[in-house]
Amino acid sequence: MGQRAQMKLLSPLQVGPLTVVNRLVSTAHGAFLDFYRPGVSGDRYVAYQERRAAGGCGLIVLQPVHAHPSSHALGHYTYERDDLAGKLTQMADAIHRHSGRVLLQIMHFGAQFNSDARGDLEPLWAFSPITTLDGEVAHEMTGAEIEEVITGFVQTAVLAVESGLDGVELHATHGYLIQQSFSAWANRRTDRWGEPLAFASALIDQTREAIGPDKVLGIRLCVDDFMPVQRGGVGVDRLLEIGAQLVRRGGLDYINHSEGARASDYARSIGNYRHPNGEWLPLARRLREEIGAAIPVIGVGKIMTPDLAEQALRDGDCDLVAMTRAQIADPELGRKLAEGRAAEIRPCLAANQGCVDRMQGGLPITCFHNPDVGREHRLAPLQLAAQPRRVLVVGAGPAGLKAAEIAARRGHQVTLCDAGAQPGGRLLAVRSLGAAAELLASVDWILHELEALSVSLRLRTTVDQALLAELRPEAVVLATGSRPAVQMLAPADGSLPVISVDDAARSRVFGERVSLAGERVLLVDVRGNQETALIAEHLVAERAVLTIATPFLSWGPFVGFTHRKDFLEVLGQAGAEIQTSTLFAGVDGGVVTLRDAHRRLQAQRRFDIIVAGVPGSADTSLAGAVESLGVALHLAGDCVAPRTAMHAFREGDAAGRAV
């Protein structure tokens, strides 16, 4: 315990006029944007953030709010003052109950996205009439309109502190309006607002004057805009200078950072499991050196473990550490660390499937393997069952593992059986799929918990009527998954092997492991998700000559935007051919017929192997035997509807609560 107490991560720090109890930060991230929608209860978002404050997070920065109605996007909302004041007061009270500090991030999109979300389709406001990545030209603000936007920032900041928050953060990264103000690609003005730091300086000065000296004012600044100077980029060196200039002017209490100049750059700045941990800490260190450590710097960049966070602090990379996704995965990270329970921390896997990839369209977030996320406001804390039961869980995939964990936490006597030699179900396939093997840490974490909860795990065990009679369960959770369903493809005459994605992951054809090098493989992808994408990546890694046929207008619509670019780069470098809007029409005499979905054109192609990228078929074969026992029966995971591991974890959680 003494060693834990000496951790710099757990030590307090003065940030401007306030003291934060530790160096652990949850940075602003789109979570539940309807919090800002007038008339919608703030309970969900408040409960989400309170859970993290209660779990030991010292500083929480709330998701960005639009400073002015001219900033908008699909899934976003313009606040009304009286409505938001009550919600922010509720938030401040909730976080302060746990000794946390809370700030509001304020932003304006500027020339990003399009005007479809605007109430009367008003144009986007920006410094210059540039074209967005969505192909829409922005309206060039007049001087009076720029002043109006600044007033919007200031009034929003005043609302935040009057509602009890500890301060605000100005959002000057990800290519939004403040960053646009000092970027040549977005600001081509010749008036006084064309001076790179005029807008940011006015914002800082007027905001500081409005909120006073006893509240925190921070800024989130881009340090690498990922854009060549020849295309209007600023570059790392100049961005560091900008940070130093703004700090020297005074008014700021801390500086946060992130990277990129477009919303699409989130795929790099919030890296998935392929990206290195602590990727942007070197930039944090350079920023801290550039400003002479005059104010605290928050380090960011896939900082997933307390050890890495502690090292960053001790190395002088930063003064506070953003562990945002890590605290989505485990909101009690800080408390567990302080109590010497680091081994119990649920790891963040950088799957991004449940969190950042859901930002598109403003979807509410969740987590790949923490089903509580987004349900904190309506999930009661787990209670011991009034009458403990003998519970049998059949299937040790994500759904079964989670069901067993939750049922055991409720005091039930749990037996978990699986016919396989290892727990993990179909998720085990990622073990041979490169960087995605990181996802198996979700299985490892639950197994650690099951051991502590004394769950009886019986592998290589087929559950049948005889075993049911022996175990005499009082409740059964079927998490028996799904079976390959290659027959869902168009009819094939047997002249070519048609294999499932499960077999493809193991490079197996008709039960035999084969070399795929040089083999002409057709992947028929009707799912467009990460499962089929990982199979495609595996096939080119095995040096197959790959063609992908998909009925979608573009490849991988459900892969997730922080993953799609990585996959496309791998497939492109390997020379894979991707045919979109293409239907698989069948096989005849070793010849495959592919049909254009729109032009009624057909093509005949020769391949050696066909991989059926289709959903599996739910396996409920044991349901009848369980029903004959007359005991409570619950289903979870793919045996309900074949989807993803994230869905299975959530359904397993529900089943564990229901028994």
C-alpha positions as CSV (number, residue, x, y, z in Angstrom):
1,M,0.0,0.0,0.0
2,G,2.9,2.3,0.8
3,Q,4.3,1.9,-2.7
4,R,0.8,2.6,-4.2
5,A,0.7,5.8,-2.2
6,Q,4.0,7.0,-3.7
7,M,2.7,6.7,-7.2
8,K,2.9,10.1,-9.0
9,L,-0.3,9.2,-10.8
10,L,-2.2,9.2,-7.5
11,S,-0.7,12.5,-6.2
12,P,-2.5,15.8,-6.2
13,L,-1.6,18.7,-8.6
14,Q,-2.4,22.4,-8.6
15,V,-4.2,23.3,-11.9
16,G,-4.6,27.1,-11.9
17,P,-6.7,28.1,-8.9
18,L,-7.8,24.5,-8.1
19,T,-6.2,21.3,-6.8
20,V,-7.0,18.0,-8.5
21,V,-6.8,15.0,-6.2
22,N,-4.7,13.0,-8.7
23,R,-3.3,13.1,-12.2
24,L,-5.9,10.9,-13.8
25,V,-7.9,12.6,-16.5
26,S,-10.9,11.7,-18.6
27,T,-10.8,14.0,-21.6
28,A,-13.8,15.2,-23.6
29,H,-15.3,12.6,-25.8
30,G,-18.6,12.3,-27.6
31,A,-20.6,9.9,-25.4
32,F,-24.2,10.9,-25.0
33,L,-24.7,14.0,-27.1
34,D,-28.4,14.2,-26.4
35,F,-27.4,15.6,-23.1
36,Y,-27.4,19.0,-24.9
37,R,-30.8,18.4,-26.6
38,P,-33.4,20.6,-24.9
39,G,-36.0,18.7,-23.1
40,V,-34.0,15.4,-22.8
41,S,-33.1,14.2,-19.3
42,G,-29.4,14.5,-18.4
43,D,-29.6,11.4,-16.1
44,R,-27.7,9.0,-18.4
45,Y,-24.7,11.3,-19.0
46,V,-24.5,12.4,-15.4
47,A,-24.6,8.8,-14.1
48,Y,-21.9,7.8,-16.7
49,Q,-19.6,10.6,-15.5
50,E,-20.4,10.2,-11.8
51,R,-19.4,6.5,-12.1
52,R,-16.0,7.6,-13.2
53,A,-15.6,10.3,-10.6
54,A,-16.6,7.7,-7.9
55,G,-14.0,5.4,-9.4
56,G,-11.2,7.8,-8.8
57,C,-10.9,10.1,-11.8
58,G,-9.4,13.4,-10.6
59,L,-10.3,15.6,-13.6
60,I,-13.2,15.1,-16.0
61,V,-13.7,17.2,-19.1
62,L,-17.3,17.0,-20.4
63,Q,-18.1,16.2,-24.0
64,P,-17.9,19.3,-26.3
65,V,-20.8,21.7,-26.5
66,H,-21.5,23.9,-29.5
67,A,-20.8,27.5,-28.7
68,H,-23.1,28.9,-31.3
69,P,-26.0,27.7,-33.5
70,S,-23.9,28.0,-36.6
71,S,-22.0,24.9,-35.4
72,H,-23.8,21.7,-35.9
73,A,-23.7,18.2,-37.3
74,L,-25.9,15.1,-37.5
75,G,-26.4,13.7,-34.0
76,H,-25.5,17.0,-32.4
77,Y,-27.7,19.5,-30.7
78,T,-27.8,23.3,-29.9
79,Y,-28.4,23.9,-26.3
80,E,-30.9,26.2,-24.6
81,R,-29.5,28.1,-21.7
82,D,-32.2,27.3,-19.0
83,D,-32.3,23.6,-20.0
84,L,-28.6,23.1,-19.9
85,A,-28.1,25.1,-16.7
86,G,-30.0,22.5,-14.7
87,K,-28.2,19.6,-16.2
88,L,-24.8,21.2,-15.6
89,T,-25.7,21.9,-12.0
90,Q,-26.7,18.2,-11.6
91,M,-23.4,17.2,-13.2
92,A,-21.3,19.4,-11.0
93,D,-23.0,18.2,-7.8
94,A,-22.6,14.6,-8.8
95,I,-18.8,14.8,-9.6
96,H,-18.0,17.1,-6.6
97,R,-19.6,14.5,-4.3
98,H,-16.6,12.3,-5.1
99,S,-14.0,15.1,-4.9
100,G,-13.6,15.2,-8.7
101,R,-13.1,18.4,-10.7
102,V,-15.2,18.9,-13.9
103,L,-14.8,21.2,-16.9
104,L,-16.9,21.8,-20.0
105,Q,-15.2,21.7,-23.4
106,I,-16.6,24.3,-25.8
107,M,-16.2,24.1,-29.6
108,H,-17.3,25.2,-33.0
109,F,-17.0,22.9,-36.0
110,G,-16.5,25.7,-38.5
111,A,-15.9,24.3,-42.0
112,Q,-16.5,20.7,-41.2
113,F,-19.3,18.3,-42.2
114,N,-22.4,19.8,-44.0
115,S,-25.5,21.9,-43.2
116,D,-28.1,19.1,-43.4
117,A,-28.4,19.1,-39.6
118,R,-29.1,22.8,-39.4
119,G,-32.8,23.6,-38.6
120,D,-33.4,25.7,-41.7
121,L,-30.4,24.4,-43.7
122,E,-28.4,27.5,-42.9
123,P,-24.8,27.4,-44.2
124,L,-21.7,26.5,-42.2
125,W,-19.8,29.4,-40.8
126,A,-16.0,29.6,-41.3
127,F,-13.2,32.1,-41.8
128,S,-13.0,31.5,-45.5
129,P,-15.3,30.0,-48.1
130,I,-13.5,26.7,-48.3
131,T,-15.0,23.3,-49.3
132,T,-15.4,20.7,-46.6
133,L,-14.6,17.0,-47.0
134,D,-18.4,16.6,-47.4
135,G,-18.2,18.7,-50.5
136,E,-20.0,21.7,-49.2
137,V,-18.8,25.3,-49.4
138,A,-18.8,27.2,-46.1
139,H,-20.0,30.8,-45.6
140,E,-17.2,33.3,-45.0
141,M,-18.1,35.0,-41.7
142,T,-18.2,38.8,-41.5
143,G,-16.3,40.5,-38.8
144,A,-19.5,41.0,-36.9
145,E,-20.3,37.2,-37.2
146,I,-16.9,36.3,-35.8
147,E,-17.5,38.6,-32.8
148,E,-20.9,36.9,-32.4
149,V,-19.2,33.4,-32.3
150,I,-16.7,34.7,-29.7
151,T,-19.6,35.9,-27.6
152,G,-21.2,32.5,-27.9
153,F,-18.0,30.9,-26.5
154,V,-17.9,33.4,-23.7
155,Q,-21.6,33.1,-22.8
156,T,-21.3,29.3,-22.8
157,A,-18.3,29.5,-20.5
158,V,-20.2,31.8,-18.1
159,L,-23.1,29.4,-18.1
160,A,-20.8,26.5,-17.2
161,V,-19.2,28.2,-14.2
162,E,-22.4,29.7,-13.0
163,S,-23.9,26.2,-13.0
164,G,-21.1,25.0,-10.6
165,L,-18.5,23.6,-13.0
166,D,-14.9,24.2,-12.2
167,G,-14.0,25.8,-15.5
168,V,-13.9,25.3,-19.3
169,E,-11.7,24.0,-22.0
170,L,-11.5,25.6,-25.5
171,H,-11.4,23.0,-28.3
172,A,-8.6,24.0,-30.7
173,T,-7.9,20.7,-32.4
174,H,-9.3,18.0,-34.7
175,G,-9.6,20.7,-37.4
176,Y,-12.4,22.6,-35.9
177,L,-12.9,26.4,-35.9
178,I,-10.2,27.5,-33.5
179,Q,-7.6,25.3,-35.2
180,Q,-8.9,26.6,-38.6
181,S,-8.2,30.2,-37.4
182,F,-4.5,29.6,-37.4
183,S,-4.3,27.1,-40.3
184,A,-3.5,28.3,-43.9
185,W,-5.8,25.7,-45.4
186,A,-8.8,27.3,-43.7
187,N,-8.1,30.9,-43.0
188,R,-7.2,33.0,-46.0
189,R,-8.5,36.3,-44.7
190,T,-6.7,39.6,-45.2
191,D,-8.5,41.5,-42.4
192,R,-7.4,41.5,-38.7
193,W,-8.9,38.0,-38.3
194,G,-6.5,36.7,-40.9
195,E,-3.7,37.0,-38.3
196,P,-3.2,33.4,-37.1
197,L,-3.6,34.0,-33.4
198,A,-6.1,36.8,-33.4
199,F,-9.2,34.6,-32.9
200,A,-7.6,32.2,-30.3
201,S,-6.2,35.2,-28.4
202,A,-9.5,37.0,-28.3
203,L,-11.3,33.9,-27.1
204,I,-8.8,33.3,-24.3
205,D,-8.8,37.0,-23.2
206,Q,-12.6,37.4,-23.2
207,T,-13.3,34.0,-21.7
208,R,-10.8,34.6,-18.8
209,E,-12.3,38.0,-18.1
210,A,-15.8,36.5,-18.0
211,I,-15.2,33.5,-15.8
212,G,-12.7,35.3,-13.4
213,P,-9.5,34.1,-11.9
214,D,-10.9,31.5,-9.6
215,K,-12.1,29.1,-12.4
216,V,-9.9,26.9,-14.7
217,L,-9.4,27.9,-18.3
218,G,-7.7,25.3,-20.4
219,I,-7.1,24.7,-24.1
220,R,-6.9,21.5,-26.2
221,L,-4.4,22.2,-28.9
222,C,-3.3,20.3,-32.0
223,V,0.4,19.5,-31.9
224,D,0.6,17.6,-35.2
225,D,-2.0,18.4,-37.9
226,F,-1.0,15.5,-40.2
227,M,-1.0,17.9,-43.1
228,P,1.9,19.0,-45.3
229,V,2.7,22.7,-45.3
230,Q,2.4,22.6,-49.0
231,R,-1.3,21.8,-48.6
232,G,-1.9,24.5,-45.9
233,G,-0.8,22.5,-42.9
234,V,1.0,24.2,-40.0
235,G,3.4,21.5,-39.0
236,V,4.6,20.3,-35.6
237,D,7.3,23.0,-35.0
238,R,4.9,25.9,-35.7
239,L,2.1,24.3,-33.7
240,L,4.5,24.0,-30.7
241,E,5.3,27.7,-31.2
242,I,1.6,28.6,-31.2
243,G,1.1,26.7,-28.0
244,A,4.0,28.6,-26.4
245,Q,2.8,31.9,-27.6
246,L,-0.7,31.4,-26.2
247,V,0.7,30.2,-22.9
248,R,3.1,33.3,-22.7
249,R,0.1,35.6,-23.3
250,G,-1.4,34.4,-20.0
251,G,-4.9,33.4,-19.1
252,L,-4.5,29.6,-19.5
253,D,-4.2,27.2,-16.6
254,Y,-3.3,24.0,-18.5
255,I,-2.8,22.8,-22.0
256,N,-4.2,19.5,-23.4
257,H,-3.4,18.1,-26.8
258,S,-4.5,15.9,-29.6
259,E,-3.7,15.4,-33.2
260,G,-5.1,15.9,-36.7
261,A,-6.8,18.5,-38.9
262,R,-9.9,16.7,-40.0
263,A,-12.5,14.7,-38.2
264,S,-11.4,11.7,-40.2
265,D,-8.0,12.0,-38.4
266,Y,-9.6,10.5,-35.3
267,A,-8.6,7.2,-36.8
268,R,-4.9,8.2,-36.1
269,S,-5.3,10.3,-33.0
270,I,-7.4,7.7,-31.2
271,G,-5.6,4.7,-32.4
272,N,-7.1,1.2,-32.4
273,Y,-5.3,-2.0,-31.2
274,R,-2.9,-1.8,-34.2
275,H,-1.4,1.5,-32.9
276,P,1.4,1.7,-30.3
277,N,0.6,2.6,-26.7
278,G,1.6,6.1,-25.8
279,E,2.0,7.1,-29.4
280,W,1.7,10.8,-28.8
281,L,3.6,11.1,-25.6
282,P,6.8,12.3,-27.4
283,L,4.7,15.2,-28.7
284,A,3.4,15.9,-25.2
285,R,7.0,16.1,-24.0
286,R,8.0,18.5,-26.7
287,L,5.0,20.7,-25.9
288,R,5.9,20.7,-22.2
289,E,9.5,21.7,-23.1
290,E,8.4,24.4,-25.5
291,I,6.2,26.1,-22.9
292,G,8.9,25.6,-20.2
293,A,6.5,23.6,-18.1
294,A,4.8,26.9,-17.2
295,I,1.4,25.3,-16.9
296,P,0.4,21.6,-16.6
297,V,0.3,19.5,-19.8
298,I,-2.1,16.6,-20.2
299,G,-0.5,13.7,-22.0
300,V,-2.7,11.7,-24.4
301,G,-2.4,8.9,-26.9
302,K,-3.6,5.4,-26.1
303,I,-2.4,5.3,-22.6
304,M,-4.0,2.1,-21.5
305,T,-2.2,1.0,-18.3
306,P,-1.3,2.7,-15.0
307,D,2.3,1.6,-15.5
308,L,2.6,3.6,-18.8
309,A,0.8,6.5,-17.2
310,E,3.2,6.5,-14.2
311,Q,6.2,6.3,-16.5
312,A,5.0,9.2,-18.6
313,L,4.7,11.4,-15.5
314,R,8.1,10.3,-14.0
315,D,9.8,10.8,-17.4
316,G,8.5,14.4,-17.6
317,D,6.4,13.8,-20.6
318,C,3.4,15.4,-19.0
319,D,1.8,16.5,-15.7
320,L,-1.5,14.8,-16.0
321,V,-2.5,11.7,-18.0
322,A,-5.5,11.1,-20.1
323,M,-6.7,7.5,-19.7
324,T,-10.1,8.2,-21.3
325,R,-10.8,4.9,-23.0
326,A,-9.2,3.0,-20.1
327,Q,-11.8,4.5,-17.8
328,I,-14.6,3.7,-20.2
329,A,-13.5,0.1,-19.9
330,D,-13.1,0.3,-16.1
331,P,-14.5,3.3,-14.4
332,E,-13.0,2.1,-11.1
333,L,-9.4,2.2,-12.4
334,G,-8.3,4.9,-10.0
335,R,-9.9,3.4,-7.0
336,K,-8.6,-0.1,-7.7
337,L,-5.1,1.3,-8.2
338,A,-5.2,3.2,-4.9
339,E,-6.5,0.1,-3.1
340,G,-3.8,-2.1,-4.4
341,R,-6.1,-4.0,-6.7
342,A,-4.4,-3.3,-10.0
343,A,-4.8,-6.9,-11.2
344,E,-8.6,-6.4,-11.1
345,I,-8.6,-3.5,-13.6
346,R,-10.6,-4.4,-16.7
347,P,-8.2,-3.6,-19.6
348,C,-9.1,-1.4,-22.5
349,L,-8.4,-3.3,-25.7
350,A,-8.5,-0.3,-28.1
351,A,-11.2,-2.2,-29.9
352,N,-13.0,1.2,-30.5
353,Q,-16.1,-0.7,-31.6
354,G,-18.2,0.4,-28.7
355,C,-16.8,3.9,-28.1
356,V,-15.2,6.2,-30.7
357,D,-16.4,4.2,-33.8
358,R,-20.0,5.0,-32.6
359,M,-19.4,8.7,-32.8
360,Q,-20.4,8.8,-36.4
361,G,-24.0,9.7,-36.5
362,G,-23.9,10.7,-32.8
363,L,-24.6,7.2,-31.6
364,P,-24.4,6.7,-27.8
365,I,-21.3,4.9,-26.8
366,T,-20.8,1.6,-25.0
367,C,-17.8,-0.6,-24.6
368,F,-16.6,-3.8,-26.3
369,H,-16.6,-5.7,-23.0
370,N,-18.0,-3.5,-20.3
371,P,-21.8,-3.7,-20.8
372,D,-22.5,-1.2,-18.0
373,V,-21.4,1.8,-20.2
374,G,-24.4,3.9,-21.1
375,R,-26.6,2.1,-18.7
376,E,-25.3,3.4,-15.4
377,H,-28.4,5.4,-14.9
378,R,-30.8,2.4,-15.0
379,L,-28.7,-0.5,-13.9
380,A,-29.0,-1.0,-10.2
381,P,-25.8,-2.2,-8.4
382,L,-25.5,-5.9,-8.4
383,Q,-27.2,-7.4,-5.4
384,L,-26.9,-10.9,-4.0
385,A,-29.7,-13.1,-5.0
386,A,-32.4,-13.6,-2.4
387,Q,-32.2,-17.4,-3.1
388,P,-28.8,-18.6,-4.5
389,R,-29.3,-21.3,-7.1
390,R,-27.2,-23.9,-8.9
391,V,-26.7,-22.2,-12.3
392,L,-25.4,-24.0,-15.4
393,V,-23.9,-22.0,-18.2
394,V,-23.4,-23.8,-21.4
395,G,-20.8,-22.3,-23.7
396,A,-17.7,-20.4,-22.7
397,G,-17.6,-17.8,-25.4
398,P,-18.1,-14.1,-24.6
399,A,-21.8,-14.5,-23.7
400,G,-21.3,-17.5,-21.5
401,L,-18.2,-16.1,-19.7
402,K,-20.0,-12.9,-18.9
403,A,-23.2,-14.7,-17.8
404,A,-21.1,-16.9,-15.4
405,E,-19.3,-13.9,-14.0
406,I,-22.4,-11.9,-13.3
407,A,-24.3,-14.8,-11.9
408,A,-21.5,-15.7,-9.6
409,R,-21.2,-12.1,-8.4
410,R,-24.8,-12.4,-7.4
411,G,-24.0,-15.4,-5.1
412,H,-25.1,-18.2,-7.3
413,Q,-23.2,-21.5,-7.5
414,V,-22.1,-21.5,-11.1
415,T,-20.8,-24.3,-13.4
416,L,-19.6,-23.3,-16.8
417,C,-19.2,-26.0,-19.4
418,D,-17.7,-25.9,-22.9
419,A,-17.0,-28.6,-25.4
420,G,-13.8,-27.0,-26.5
421,A,-10.3,-27.2,-25.1
422,Q,-10.1,-23.5,-24.3
423,P,-12.6,-20.8,-23.3
424,G,-13.3,-18.0,-25.6
425,G,-15.7,-19.4,-28.2
426,R,-15.5,-18.0,-31.7
427,L,-13.5,-15.0,-30.4
428,L,-10.6,-17.4,-30.1
429,A,-10.2,-17.1,-33.9
430,V,-8.5,-13.7,-33.4
431,R,-5.5,-15.5,-31.9
432,S,-4.2,-16.1,-35.5
433,L,-5.4,-12.8,-36.9
434,G,-2.5,-10.5,-36.1
435,A,-3.1,-7.4,-33.9
436,A,-6.7,-8.4,-33.3
437,A,-5.3,-11.0,-30.8
438,E,-5.4,-8.1,-28.3
439,L,-9.1,-8.7,-28.0
440,L,-8.5,-11.9,-26.2
441,A,-7.5,-9.9,-23.1
442,S,-11.2,-9.6,-22.5
443,V,-11.4,-13.4,-22.1
444,D,-8.3,-13.4,-19.8
445,W,-9.8,-10.8,-17.6
446,I,-13.1,-12.6,-17.1
447,L,-11.2,-15.9,-16.4
448,H,-9.3,-14.2,-13.7
449,E,-12.5,-13.0,-12.2
450,L,-14.2,-16.4,-12.5
451,E,-11.3,-18.0,-10.6
452,A,-11.7,-15.5,-7.8
453,L,-15.5,-16.1,-7.8
454,S,-15.0,-19.9,-7.5
455,V,-16.8,-20.7,-10.7
456,S,-16.4,-24.3,-11.8
457,L,-15.1,-24.3,-15.4
458,R,-15.4,-27.6,-17.2
459,L,-13.8,-27.8,-20.6
460,R,-13.9,-30.6,-23.1
461,T,-17.4,-31.2,-21.7
462,T,-20.4,-31.9,-23.8
463,V,-23.7,-31.0,-22.1
464,D,-26.4,-33.6,-22.7
465,Q,-29.3,-35.0,-20.9
466,A,-27.1,-37.3,-18.8
467,L,-25.0,-34.3,-17.6
468,L,-28.1,-32.2,-17.0
469,A,-29.4,-35.0,-14.8
470,E,-26.1,-35.2,-12.9
471,L,-25.7,-31.5,-12.3
472,R,-29.4,-30.8,-11.5
473,P,-29.2,-27.1,-12.3
474,E,-32.0,-24.8,-11.1
475,A,-31.3,-22.3,-13.9
476,V,-29.6,-22.7,-17.2
477,V,-28.0,-20.1,-19.5
478,L,-27.5,-21.3,-23.1
479,A,-24.6,-19.5,-24.7
480,T,-24.1,-22.2,-27.3
481,G,-23.2,-19.7,-30.1
482,S,-23.8,-20.3,-33.8
483,R,-22.7,-22.8,-36.5
484,P,-21.3,-21.9,-39.9
485,A,-24.0,-21.5,-42.5
486,V,-22.2,-21.5,-45.8
487,Q,-25.5,-22.7,-47.4
488,M,-26.7,-19.1,-47.2
489,L,-24.7,-18.4,-50.3
490,A,-26.2,-18.9,-53.7
491,P,-26.3,-22.6,-54.8
492,A,-23.0,-24.2,-55.6
493,D,-22.5,-27.5,-57.5
494,G,-19.6,-28.7,-55.3
495,S,-17.0,-28.1,-58.0
496,L,-15.2,-25.6,-55.7
497,P,-14.7,-25.7,-51.9
498,V,-16.9,-23.3,-50.1
499,I,-15.6,-22.7,-46.6
500,S,-16.7,-20.7,-43.6
501,V,-14.9,-17.7,-42.1
502,D,-14.1,-19.9,-39.1
503,D,-12.3,-22.3,-41.4
504,A,-10.7,-19.5,-43.3
505,A,-9.3,-18.1,-40.0
506,R,-7.5,-21.4,-39.5
507,S,-6.6,-21.8,-43.2
508,R,-8.6,-25.1,-43.2
509,V,-10.3,-26.6,-46.2
510,F,-12.5,-29.7,-45.6
511,G,-10.9,-30.0,-42.2
512,E,-7.3,-30.0,-43.4
513,R,-4.8,-27.1,-42.9
514,V,-3.6,-26.0,-46.3
515,S,-1.3,-23.4,-47.8
516,L,-3.2,-20.5,-49.3
517,A,-0.1,-19.0,-51.0
518,G,-1.0,-18.4,-54.6
519,E,-4.5,-19.7,-54.3
520,R,-7.2,-17.7,-56.0
521,V,-9.6,-17.0,-53.1
522,L,-13.0,-15.3,-53.4
523,L,-14.4,-13.8,-50.2
524,V,-18.1,-13.1,-50.5
525,D,-18.6,-10.5,-47.9
526,V,-22.3,-9.8,-47.1
527,R,-21.6,-8.6,-43.5
528,G,-19.2,-5.7,-44.1
529,N,-18.0,-5.8,-40.5
530,Q,-14.7,-6.5,-38.7
531,E,-15.2,-10.2,-38.7
532,T,-15.0,-10.4,-42.5
533,A,-12.4,-7.6,-42.6
534,L,-10.1,-9.6,-40.4
535,I,-10.6,-12.7,-42.5
536,A,-9.6,-10.7,-45.6
537,E,-6.5,-9.4,-43.9
538,H,-5.6,-13.0,-42.8
539,L,-6.0,-14.3,-46.4
540,V,-3.6,-11.7,-47.8
541,A,-1.2,-12.4,-45.0
542,E,-1.3,-16.0,-46.1
543,R,-0.4,-14.7,-49.6
544,A,-3.7,-15.7,-51.2
545,V,-4.6,-13.9,-54.4
546,L,-7.7,-12.3,-52.9
547,T,-10.9,-11.0,-54.5
548,I,-13.6,-9.6,-52.3
549,A,-17.2,-9.4,-53.7
550,T,-19.6,-7.4,-51.6
551,P,-23.1,-6.1,-52.2
552,F,-22.5,-2.8,-50.4
553,L,-21.8,0.4,-52.2
554,S,-18.5,0.6,-50.5
555,W,-16.4,-2.0,-48.7
556,G,-16.7,-2.4,-44.9
557,P,-19.5,-0.1,-44.0
558,F,-19.7,-1.6,-40.5
559,V,-15.9,-2.0,-39.9
560,G,-15.7,1.2,-37.9
561,F,-14.1,4.4,-39.2
562,T,-11.0,4.1,-36.9
563,H,-10.3,0.7,-38.5
564,R,-11.3,1.1,-42.1
565,K,-8.3,3.0,-43.3
566,D,-5.9,0.4,-41.7
567,F,-7.7,-2.5,-43.4
568,L,-7.8,-0.8,-46.8
569,E,-4.1,0.0,-46.7
570,V,-3.2,-3.6,-45.9
571,L,-5.5,-4.9,-48.6
572,G,-4.3,-2.4,-51.1
573,Q,-0.6,-3.1,-50.5
574,A,-1.3,-6.8,-50.9
575,G,-3.1,-6.2,-54.3
576,A,-6.5,-7.5,-53.2
577,E,-9.3,-6.8,-55.6
578,I,-12.5,-5.3,-54.1
579,Q,-15.7,-5.5,-56.2
580,T,-18.5,-3.4,-54.6
581,S,-22.2,-3.6,-55.6
582,T,-21.4,-7.2,-56.6
583,L,-23.6,-10.3,-55.9
584,F,-22.5,-13.9,-55.8
585,A,-24.7,-15.7,-58.2
586,G,-23.4,-19.3,-57.9
587,V,-20.9,-21.8,-59.1
588,D,-21.2,-24.1,-62.0
589,G,-18.4,-26.4,-63.2
590,G,-15.7,-24.6,-61.3
591,V,-16.8,-21.2,-62.7
592,V,-18.1,-18.5,-60.4
593,T,-20.8,-16.1,-61.6
594,L,-20.7,-12.6,-60.2
595,R,-23.5,-10.1,-60.9
596,D,-23.4,-6.3,-60.8
597,A,-26.2,-5.3,-58.4
598,H,-27.3,-2.3,-60.5
599,R,-26.5,-2.9,-64.1
600,R,-27.7,-6.5,-64.6
601,L,-24.2,-7.4,-65.9
602,Q,-22.7,-10.8,-65.1
603,A,-19.1,-12.0,-65.2
604,Q,-17.7,-15.5,-65.0
605,R,-14.5,-15.9,-63.0
606,R,-12.3,-18.9,-61.9
607,F,-11.3,-19.3,-58.3
608,D,-9.8,-22.0,-56.3
609,I,-11.6,-21.4,-52.9
610,I,-14.7,-19.5,-51.9
611,V,-15.0,-18.1,-48.4
612,A,-18.6,-17.5,-47.3
613,G,-18.6,-14.2,-45.4
614,V,-22.1,-14.8,-44.1
615,P,-23.8,-14.9,-40.7
616,G,-23.8,-18.1,-38.8
617,S,-26.9,-20.1,-37.8
618,A,-28.0,-19.9,-34.1
619,D,-27.4,-23.1,-32.2
620,T,-30.3,-23.8,-29.9
621,S,-30.2,-27.6,-30.1
622,L,-30.0,-28.1,-26.4
623,A,-33.0,-25.9,-25.6
624,G,-35.5,-28.8,-25.7
625,A,-33.6,-30.9,-23.3
626,V,-33.3,-28.0,-20.8
627,E,-37.0,-27.1,-21.2
628,S,-37.9,-30.7,-20.3
629,L,-36.3,-30.2,-16.9
630,G,-38.8,-27.5,-16.1
631,V,-36.1,-25.0,-14.9
632,A,-35.5,-21.4,-15.8
633,L,-33.9,-21.1,-19.3
634,H,-32.0,-18.0,-20.6
635,L,-30.3,-17.6,-23.9
636,A,-27.4,-15.2,-24.7
637,G,-25.1,-14.5,-27.5
638,D,-25.1,-15.9,-31.0
639,C,-27.7,-18.6,-30.1
640,V,-30.1,-15.6,-29.8
641,A,-28.9,-13.9,-33.0
642,P,-25.4,-14.2,-34.5
643,R,-23.8,-10.8,-34.1
644,T,-20.5,-9.7,-32.6
645,A,-18.6,-10.4,-29.4
646,M,-19.6,-7.0,-28.1
647,H,-23.3,-7.9,-28.4
648,A,-22.6,-11.3,-26.8
649,F,-20.9,-9.7,-23.7
650,R,-23.9,-7.5,-23.2
651,E,-26.4,-10.4,-23.6
652,G,-24.4,-12.5,-21.2
653,D,-24.5,-9.7,-18.7
654,A,-28.3,-9.6,-19.0
655,A,-28.6,-13.3,-18.6
656,G,-26.4,-13.3,-15.5
657,R,-28.6,-10.6,-13.9
658,A,-31.8,-12.5,-14.8
659,V,-31.0,-15.9,-13.2
